[in-house]
């Protein structure tokens, strides 16, 4: 049985990630998102703990 997986981020994490990944300089960017998890019978959630930009 395939269980759906979702990724949960806070508004602050989303804003930080968006600013870092899309700075309007035309260059690629990478960030690491360490996650915790909450596995259920019908759905699994990955909970972003931090946004770690890769320089």
Helices and strands as residue ranges (DSSP letters): E 4-8, H 11-21, E 30-32, E 35-39, E 43-48, E 52-54
